[in-house]
Amino acid sequence: MRKVGVEVVGVGALKLTGFLKELMQLNNINFGSLYTVRTLKENLCYVAADYEAALSKNMPASFEITGEGPITLSKERFQTGEILFQPNIGGV
């Protein structure tokens, strides 16, 4: 496939969850388990139509995790999905 200009990048759901976990740790957001991070990814994260414009906005959202309370994410919400389009920011 590389001969025709297509390259396979190993980015899947587990890589997205791991990247969100790293972003949360960098921003001192506490979480109980990888299951918590996955739940946040599935409920709060999205892909921004214009990544650069989204970086300049602050649109926090919260999700209540049973037994842990509400957890609020801001820019992590769209930065997680951006590694599908810019794998280098996720270390891929």
N, C-alpha and C positions, 0 to 999 in steps of 0.2 A: 504493500500500500504506500510505502514511502516514495516509491518511484513515481507515483502519480500525484504526490503532494499531500497525502493524507497520513496523519500520524495518530496513533492510538495513545491516549493519555490515561493512565490508571487512576482516575478520579471517580469515586463512587460514594455511596451513602456513608460508609464508614470513614472515608477520608474527610467528608464534609463535617461529620460529627466530631472528629478529632480536631479539625481546624477551629470549629466553634468552641471546643473545650479550651484550646490554646488562647483564643481571643478573650474568653471569659477569665482565664487565669491572668492574662496580662492586665486586665481591667479590674482585678481583685473582686470578681463576682464569684460568690461561693455557691457550690452545688454539691449534692450528696453522692451522685453516681453518674456513670456514663449514660444510664437510662434517663436521668434527669436532663442531661444535655441533649439526648436524642429527642425527647419530648418537646423541649424548647425549640429545637430545629424544625420539627414537624409542625409546630403551631405558630411560631413567630417569624421564622426566616422566609425571605423572598428574594427574587432576583430583580434588581433595579433596572429599569429601562435605560436610564442614564446614570451610570455609576458615579461620574464626576459631580453631577448635580446633587445626587443623593449624599455624597460626602459632606457637602456644605450644609445640609439640613440636619436637624436634631429631632428625630421622631421616635421617642422611646415607646415601648409597649411592654406590658406585664402579662405574665401567665402564672396562675396559681398552681403549684405542684403540691399534691396531697402529702402532708407530713412535713413539708419544707416551707410552705408559704409562698407568697408571690416573688417572682424573680423578674427583674426588669432588664431588657436588652435595648440597646440603641443602635449604633452603627454596625454592631455585630450581626444584626438581622440581615442586612444585605451583603456584608462583606463575606459571609459564609458562602453564599451561592456564587459569588464572583470568581471563585477559583475554578469554576467550570469554564470560564471564558479567559481567565488570566491565571493559568495554573502556577506560574512562577511566584505569585504572592503567597501561595500555600506550600511552597517548597517542592513542587512537583516539576 
